Amino acid sequence: MWLALGLAAFVLIGWAIGEAWISAIGSAEREAMETLAEHRTEPWITLARAITWAGSASVLVPLGAACCLLLARAGMSRPAWTLALSLAGAIVISDLVKLLTSRPRPPVEHLQAVTGSSWPSGHATQACAFWLALAFALSGPVSRGVARVCVLGALLLALGVAWSRVYLGVHYPSDVVAGLVLGGGWAVFVARVLSARARP
């Protein structure tokens, strides 16, 4: 029940913030995107196209399934559920918020094929939720120092995905910030709920 309520809350929060931000920001982000598009270079474009796959559902869903299977076989059922629910919920949240806000994509050349609206970034939402949940799963059997490195690595990878979406011209900066907050917040929420359930 808590997970369902939390999912609904994240969708409503994402929609409400999106509506408020989009109506208030004016043309500032459009101008920033146009300036960025004028200064893109081929090496950075290549890097962005490579990094962006770390947030793609077509990569994360099969990777997540394999990780969940390995975790379950290792007797780590709760981390497996945390990972699965974090990724699935992140996909649902980003898709529903996109439908509710319907923000047009930036008016610059898109260097990757996209569908749907712009707010929030699905790649950023999924990347932050998945990699953070995976870091939580791997943090269990290791020392606190290694656990912190895992979480830091997950956040850096999610930030890389967020940057790539802006650089490729398919999202505004606020889209990816919203995705990082929604995805990261959802992963933490799922981990806490499942952890509370596991306590006697």
Secondary structure, DSSP 8 states (H G I E B T S, - for coil): -HHHHHHHHHHHHHHHHHHHHHHHHTTHHHHHHHHHHHT--HHHHHHHHHHGGGG-HHHHHHHHHHHHHHHHHTT-HHHHHHHHHHHHHHHHHHHHHHHHH-----SS--SS---S-SSS-HHHHHHHHHHHHHHHHHHTTS-HHHHHHHHHHHHHHHHHHHHHHHHTTSS-HHHHHHHHHHHHHHHHHHHHHHHHHH--
